[in-house]
């Protein structure tokens, strides 16, 4: 809650208290004494009640500003007790000054009908009337506000931490992809392949996507699908046409949005660790969406001659990104058997099967 809202809330509550006490005092005199309403009488009670309202306000804020911080934050109980005693003394003094140096000489109002209280009665009345209410309210308000502030701050810190971690993961993703792609294009260039210029154009298109849409938190699913198509085409070029890859886009909801660059790590993993040149076992990639539900699946034959058995940072990153972006709203199944490796990702709960 913003500071100005808290201030407005406090003003409203004190205003309600003032109006309530004023109405009780004024109506009691009107009804009991059978007096008629006059503006003079109304102003008289207004000033008196305004003076008396300063007492609970002083009690509340002395408790809130001085006693509560020592009690709940600094744990200095002795100083908290000293401040509580000083608060009691301040209220007693304030009430005495208001009643005998303002009400009586200026307004002619004598709350004690010519029988002033001794100091002990003053202290007893204030201690048993104001302290169990407004002094305790000040402590409660400080505790509740501190709890809410700490909870809100903790949530903000968690969001900032998640955002920073997500930005770090995405900064790792782009260089990782570029490193692999540049290596492929270098190989084409080294062998003076006619496909090298086309590969460079594809890479430029991918870079434009990564620099523009890729920097957004969410992008249209159709744009992400087009990005995957370019990645696949670049892989075909680097393999000199000897790559068998099926990409089934299935049903696509154009309005659907997805986290940017979410699927490419799965595709890269299939290209890096899978067999691409077997027409009997192509890499199958499927992406579909319906009614805000998305499914993505990749299946590839494992390359048992691959020396690099690690999955790199890609799969770890995408797992972590799913936890941060889709907490409790995704399901990732990974099947790793002797000959085949497959993943099946569901964002929300899909109504359409993407295929195994």
C-alpha positions as CSV (number, residue, x, y, z in Angstrom):
1,X,0.0,0.0,0.0
2,X,1.4,3.4,-0.9
3,X,2.3,5.9,1.7
4,X,-0.3,8.5,0.6
5,X,-3.0,5.8,0.9
6,X,-1.9,5.0,4.4
7,X,-2.0,8.6,5.4
8,X,-5.5,9.1,3.9
9,X,-6.6,6.0,5.7
10,X,-5.3,7.3,9.1
11,X,-7.0,10.7,8.5
12,X,-10.3,9.0,7.7
13,X,-10.1,6.8,10.8
14,X,-9.3,9.7,13.1
15,X,-12.1,11.7,11.4
16,X,-14.6,9.0,12.1
17,X,-13.5,8.8,15.7
18,X,-13.8,12.5,16.1
19,X,-17.3,12.6,14.5
20,X,-18.5,9.7,16.6
21,X,-17.3,11.2,19.9
22,X,-18.6,14.6,18.9
23,X,-22.1,13.2,18.1
24,X,-22.2,11.3,21.4
25,X,-21.3,14.3,23.5
26,X,-23.5,16.7,21.6
27,X,-26.6,14.5,21.4
28,X,-26.3,13.5,25.1
29,X,-26.5,17.2,26.1
30,X,-29.3,18.0,23.7
31,X,-31.4,15.0,24.6
32,X,-30.7,15.0,28.4
33,X,-31.0,18.7,28.9
34,X,-33.8,19.2,26.3
35,X,-31.8,22.0,24.6
36,X,-32.5,23.3,21.1
37,X,-29.8,23.1,18.5
38,X,-27.7,26.3,18.1
39,X,-24.6,26.9,16.1
40,X,-22.9,28.3,19.2
41,X,-23.5,25.1,21.1
42,X,-22.3,23.1,18.1
43,X,-19.1,25.1,17.8
44,X,-18.6,24.8,21.6
45,X,-18.8,21.0,21.4
46,X,-16.7,20.9,18.3
47,X,-13.8,22.7,19.9
48,X,-14.0,20.6,23.1
49,X,-14.1,17.3,21.2
50,X,-11.2,18.5,19.0
51,X,-9.1,19.1,22.1
52,X,-9.9,15.7,23.6
53,X,-9.2,13.9,20.3
54,X,-5.6,15.1,20.5
55,X,-5.1,12.8,23.5
56,X,-5.8,9.4,21.8
57,X,-3.8,10.7,18.7
58,X,-0.8,11.5,20.9
59,X,-1.1,8.1,22.7
60,X,-1.3,6.2,19.4
61,X,1.6,7.9,17.6
62,X,3.9,7.9,20.7
63,X,3.2,4.2,20.9
64,X,3.8,3.8,17.1
65,X,6.8,6.0,16.7
66,X,8.8,5.4,19.9
67,X,7.6,2.3,21.8
68,X,6.9,-0.1,19.0
69,X,10.3,0.2,17.2
70,X,12.2,-0.5,20.4
71,X,9.9,-3.4,21.3
72,X,9.6,-5.2,17.9
73,X,12.7,-4.1,16.0
74,X,15.5,-3.3,18.3
75,X,14.3,-5.6,21.2
76,X,15.3,-2.9,23.7
77,X,12.6,-3.7,26.3
78,X,14.0,-1.3,28.9
79,X,13.9,1.7,26.5
80,X,10.5,0.6,25.3
81,X,9.3,0.7,28.9
82,X,10.8,4.1,29.5
83,X,9.1,5.5,26.3
84,X,5.8,4.0,27.5
85,X,6.1,5.8,30.9
86,X,7.0,9.0,29.1
87,X,4.0,8.5,26.8
88,X,1.7,8.2,29.9
89,X,3.3,11.3,31.4
90,X,2.8,13.2,28.1
91,X,-0.8,12.3,27.9
92,X,-1.5,13.3,31.5
93,X,0.2,16.6,31.0
94,X,-1.6,17.2,27.7
95,X,-5.0,16.5,29.2
96,X,-4.3,18.7,32.2
97,X,-3.1,21.6,30.0
98,X,-6.1,21.3,27.7
99,X,-8.7,21.2,30.5
100,X,-7.3,23.8,32.9
101,X,-5.5,26.2,30.6
102,X,-7.9,26.2,27.6
103,X,-11.3,24.7,28.2
104,X,-11.9,26.3,31.6
105,X,-10.6,29.9,31.1
106,X,-11.5,30.2,27.4
107,X,-14.7,28.1,26.9
108,X,-15.9,28.0,30.5
109,X,-16.1,24.2,30.3
110,X,-15.3,22.4,33.6
111,X,-15.3,18.6,33.1
112,X,-15.2,18.0,36.8
113,X,-18.0,20.4,38.0
114,X,-15.8,22.3,40.4
115,X,-14.2,19.1,41.9
116,X,-10.8,18.7,40.1
117,X,-9.2,15.3,40.1
118,X,-6.0,14.6,42.0
119,X,-2.9,13.5,39.9
120,X,-3.5,9.8,40.9
121,X,-7.0,9.8,39.4
122,X,-5.7,11.4,36.2
123,X,-3.1,8.8,35.8
124,X,-5.5,5.9,36.7
125,X,-8.1,7.1,34.2
126,X,-5.7,7.6,31.4
127,X,-3.9,4.3,32.1
128,X,-7.1,2.2,32.1
129,X,-9.0,4.1,29.4
130,X,-6.4,5.2,26.8
131,X,-3.6,2.7,27.1
132,X,-5.7,-0.5,26.6
133,X,-7.1,1.1,23.4
134,X,-4.9,3.6,21.6
135,X,-1.6,2.6,23.0
136,X,-2.2,-1.0,22.0
137,X,-3.6,0.1,18.7
138,X,-0.3,1.9,17.9
139,X,1.6,-1.3,18.7
140,X,-0.7,-3.4,16.6
141,X,-0.5,-0.9,13.7
142,X,3.3,-0.9,13.7
143,X,3.4,-4.7,13.8
144,X,0.8,-5.1,11.0
145,X,2.5,-2.5,8.8
146,X,6.0,-4.0,9.4
147,X,4.6,-7.5,8.5
148,X,3.0,-6.2,5.3
149,X,6.1,-4.2,4.3
150,X,8.4,-7.1,4.9
151,X,6.2,-9.5,3.0
152,X,5.9,-7.0,0.1
153,X,9.6,-6.4,0.1
154,X,10.3,-10.2,0.1
155,X,8.0,-10.7,-2.9
156,X,9.7,-7.8,-4.7
157,X,13.2,-9.3,-4.0
158,X,12.0,-12.7,-5.2
159,X,10.7,-11.1,-8.4
160,X,13.9,-9.2,-9.0
161,X,16.0,-12.3,-8.3
162,X,13.9,-14.3,-10.8
163,X,14.1,-11.6,-13.4
164,X,17.9,-11.3,-13.0
165,X,18.3,-15.1,-13.1
166,X,16.1,-15.3,-16.2
167,X,18.1,-12.5,-17.9
168,X,21.3,-14.4,-17.1
169,X,19.9,-17.7,-18.5
170,X,18.9,-15.9,-21.7
171,X,22.2,-14.3,-22.1
172,X,23.8,-17.7,-21.9
173,X,21.3,-19.1,-24.5
174,X,22.1,-16.7,-27.3
175,X,25.9,-17.0,-27.3
176,X,25.5,-20.8,-27.0
177,X,23.4,-21.0,-30.2
178,X,25.6,-18.5,-32.1
179,X,28.7,-20.5,-31.3
180,X,27.3,-23.6,-32.8
181,X,25.9,-21.8,-35.8
182,X,29.0,-19.9,-36.6
183,X,31.0,-23.1,-36.4
184,X,28.7,-24.6,-39.1
185,X,29.0,-21.6,-41.3
186,X,32.7,-21.6,-40.9
187,X,32.8,-25.2,-42.1
188,X,30.8,-24.3,-45.2
189,X,33.0,-21.3,-45.9
190,X,36.2,-23.4,-45.4
191,X,35.0,-25.9,-47.9
192,X,33.9,-23.1,-50.3
193,X,30.3,-24.3,-50.3
194,X,27.8,-22.4,-52.5
195,X,25.4,-22.6,-49.6
196,X,27.6,-20.4,-47.4
197,X,26.0,-17.1,-48.5
198,X,22.5,-18.5,-48.0
199,X,23.5,-19.7,-44.6
200,X,24.8,-16.2,-43.7
201,X,21.5,-14.7,-44.7
202,X,19.6,-17.2,-42.5
203,X,21.9,-16.4,-39.6
204,X,21.3,-12.6,-40.1
205,X,17.5,-13.3,-40.0
206,X,17.9,-15.3,-36.8
207,X,20.0,-12.5,-35.3
208,X,17.3,-10.0,-36.1
209,X,14.7,-12.1,-34.4
210,X,16.9,-12.7,-31.3
211,X,17.7,-8.9,-31.0
212,X,14.1,-7.8,-31.5
213,X,11.4,-10.2,-30.6
214,X,13.8,-12.4,-28.6
215,X,14.3,-9.6,-26.1
216,X,10.6,-9.6,-25.2
217,X,9.3,-11.7,-22.4
218,X,6.6,-13.3,-24.7
219,X,6.3,-13.4,-28.5
220,X,3.6,-14.7,-30.8
221,X,3.8,-18.5,-31.2
222,X,3.7,-18.1,-35.0
223,X,6.9,-16.0,-34.8
224,X,8.6,-18.6,-32.6
225,X,7.6,-21.3,-35.0
226,X,9.1,-19.3,-37.9
227,X,12.3,-18.9,-36.0
228,X,12.5,-22.7,-35.5
229,X,12.0,-23.2,-39.2
230,X,15.0,-20.9,-39.9
231,X,17.0,-22.9,-37.4
232,X,16.1,-26.1,-39.1
233,X,16.8,-24.7,-42.5
234,X,20.2,-23.6,-41.4
235,X,20.9,-27.0,-40.1
236,X,20.0,-28.6,-43.4
237,X,22.3,-26.1,-45.2
238,X,25.2,-27.0,-42.9
239,X,24.5,-30.7,-43.4
240,X,24.6,-30.1,-47.2
241,X,21.1,-31.5,-47.6
242,X,21.9,-34.7,-45.8
243,X,19.7,-34.0,-42.8
244,X,16.3,-35.6,-42.4
245,X,14.1,-33.4,-40.2
246,X,10.3,-33.2,-40.0
247,X,8.7,-30.2,-38.5
248,X,5.0,-30.4,-38.0
249,X,3.4,-27.2,-36.9
250,X,0.0,-28.8,-36.4
251,X,-2.8,-26.5,-35.4
252,X,-1.5,-23.0,-34.7
253,X,-3.4,-20.3,-32.8
254,X,-1.9,-17.1,-34.1
255,X,-2.9,-15.0,-31.1
256,X,-1.2,-17.4,-28.7
257,X,2.0,-16.2,-27.1
258,X,4.9,-18.1,-25.6
259,X,8.2,-17.3,-23.9
260,X,10.8,-16.2,-26.4
261,X,13.4,-18.7,-27.5
262,X,11.9,-21.4,-25.3
263,X,12.1,-24.4,-27.7
264,X,15.3,-23.9,-29.5
265,X,17.5,-25.6,-26.9
266,X,15.5,-28.8,-27.4
267,X,16.0,-28.6,-31.1
268,X,19.7,-27.9,-30.7
269,X,20.1,-30.8,-28.4
270,X,18.5,-33.1,-31.1
271,X,20.8,-31.8,-33.7
272,X,23.9,-32.1,-31.5
273,X,23.3,-35.6,-30.1
274,X,21.0,-37.1,-32.7
275,X,21.4,-38.9,-36.0
276,X,20.4,-36.6,-38.8
277,X,21.3,-38.6,-41.9
278,X,19.0,-41.6,-41.5
279,X,15.9,-41.3,-43.7
280,X,14.3,-44.2,-41.7
281,X,14.6,-42.3,-38.4
282,X,14.3,-38.6,-39.1
283,X,14.3,-36.0,-36.3
284,X,10.6,-35.3,-35.6
285,X,9.6,-31.9,-34.2
286,X,6.0,-31.1,-33.5
287,X,4.5,-27.9,-32.3
288,X,0.8,-27.3,-31.8
289,X,-1.6,-25.0,-29.8
290,X,-5.3,-24.8,-29.1
291,X,-7.3,-22.7,-26.8
292,X,-4.2,-21.2,-25.1
293,X,-2.6,-24.6,-24.6
294,X,0.7,-25.5,-26.2
295,X,2.5,-28.7,-26.8
296,X,6.0,-29.2,-28.1
297,X,7.7,-32.5,-28.8
298,X,11.1,-33.6,-30.3
299,X,12.2,-37.1,-31.0
300,X,15.5,-38.2,-32.5
301,X,17.6,-41.3,-32.9
302,X,20.6,-41.2,-30.7
303,X,24.1,-40.9,-32.1
304,X,26.0,-43.6,-30.1
305,X,29.2,-42.5,-31.7
306,X,28.9,-39.0,-30.2
307,X,31.8,-38.4,-28.0
308,X,30.3,-35.4,-26.2
309,X,27.8,-37.1,-23.9
310,X,26.9,-33.9,-22.0
311,X,23.8,-31.9,-22.8
312,X,25.6,-28.6,-22.4
313,X,23.9,-25.6,-20.7
314,X,20.9,-25.6,-23.1
315,X,18.7,-28.2,-21.4
316,X,19.5,-26.9,-17.9
317,X,18.7,-23.4,-19.0
318,X,15.4,-24.3,-20.5
319,X,14.4,-26.3,-17.4
320,X,15.2,-23.3,-15.2
321,X,13.4,-20.9,-17.5
322,X,10.3,-23.1,-17.4
323,X,10.4,-23.0,-13.6
324,X,10.6,-19.2,-13.6
325,X,8.2,-18.4,-16.4
326,X,5.7,-21.2,-16.1
327,X,5.7,-22.2,-12.4
328,X,3.3,-25.0,-11.9
329,X,1.9,-24.5,-15.4
330,X,4.2,-26.8,-17.4
331,X,5.0,-30.5,-17.7
332,X,8.2,-31.7,-19.3
333,X,8.7,-35.4,-20.0
334,X,12.0,-36.7,-21.1
335,X,12.4,-40.3,-22.4
336,X,15.9,-41.5,-22.8
337,X,16.2,-45.1,-24.1
338,X,18.9,-47.1,-25.9
339,X,18.2,-45.8,-29.4
340,X,15.9,-42.8,-29.1
341,X,15.7,-39.7,-27.1
342,X,12.5,-37.6,-26.9
343,X,11.0,-34.7,-25.0
344,X,7.4,-33.7,-24.6
345,X,6.6,-30.3,-23.2
346,X,3.1,-29.2,-22.3
347,X,2.3,-25.6,-21.3
348,X,-0.9,-25.6,-19.3
349,X,-3.0,-28.6,-20.3
350,X,-3.2,-29.4,-24.0
351,X,-6.4,-30.5,-25.6
352,X,-4.6,-31.8,-28.6
353,X,-1.9,-34.5,-28.7
354,X,1.3,-33.4,-30.4
355,X,2.6,-36.9,-30.9
356,X,5.4,-38.9,-29.5
